[in-house]
Structure formats: C-alpha cells, structure tokens
Amino acid sequence: MESKEKNTKEKILEEALKLFAQSGYMGTSMNDIASKLGVTKAALYKHYKSKQEILDSIIEKMKELDIERAKQYEMPEAYMMIGYL
C-alpha cells in the first residue's frame, strides 16, 4: 500500500473513531465521516467499502495496539487475548 494511501486510511480511522465516540456508531454516517475529512463520500468509499469495514479496521488496530502494549509490559499471552475471544 502506498504511503499516501496508508496515511489517508489512518486519517479516516482517526476521524471515524472520534465521530463514533461522539455520536455512536449508529449516529454516524459515511456522509458525516466524509464531511469531517473534507472529502466526498465517493472518495471515502475508495478506501473503505462500508462503515462496518471502518469499524472493523478500528477494532483490529486497537487489538494490535493492545498486543504490543501487553508484550511491552511482558504480560502473559493469555491476558492479551481475553478481550478478543
């Protein structure tokens, strides 16, 4: 994946997370996310096919961060996966 595309996808996830936290998943539309980013809805769909895919990507990123932190603090592997069973 190109660096520019990766940065765009990361920005989408960051803004979507903020909107989900503020208005909830159901209260946030793809239009809301696109507006916050200053892009068209079509441009948003170029990177993610649905709002669910955005949420799934956010969850996957959080999971990866949790695993990294657990390893950093030398937590047993069983503790790292508890929230993802």
N, C-alpha and C positions, 0 to 999 in steps of 0.2 A: 504494500500500500504506500502510495506517495506520502511524503511528509506533510504537504499542504492538505491533502485529503484527511490524513490522520488528525491533524490539528482541527480541521473543520468538524470532524466527527466528535472529537473531545469537547469542543465548544458546544455542540448540540447537546451532548450528555450533561454538561455542566448547567446549561440554561434550563433544560428539561427537568433536571433534579430540583433546581430552585423553584420552578413553577409547580412541580408535583408536591413539594413541601408546603408551598403557599396555598395552593388551591385544590390539592388532591389529584390523584391520577384521573378520576372521572371528571373533575372540574377543569382539566387542562386539555385543550385540543391541539391538533397539529398546527392549526392556524395561530394559536397562542404562542407556540414554540417558534414558529417561523417569524412572527411579528417581533418577538423578543430579540431574535437574531438579526433582524433586518433583511430577511431573505423571503423569497416566495415559498409557498407551500410545495410547489413543484421542485424547487431546489432542495428542500428538506427531504422529499421522497427520493431524491437521487442518492442520498446517503443511508436512509432507513426506510424500509417499506411500510412500517406502521408504528403507531405509538407503542404497541406492545413490544416491538423489537427494540425500541429505545429503552423501555423499562427493563427488558431482559438484559440489555447491554450494561445498564447501570448496575443491576444486581450482580452480574458477572464481574464487573470492575470492583465492586465492593468486596466480593468474595476473594478476589485476587489480593486486594489490599489487606484483608483480614489474615490471609495465609502468610503474607510477607511479614506482617507485624507479629504473628504468632511465632514464626521462625526467628525473628529478631530477638524475641524475649525467651526463646528456647522452650516454648510451651509444647507439651506432648501432642502428637498428631491427632489424637482422639479429640482433643479440645478444639482443634482448628476446624473440624468438620461438623460439630454439633449443630450449628445453625443452618446447615445445608443438607440435612438428611431428608 
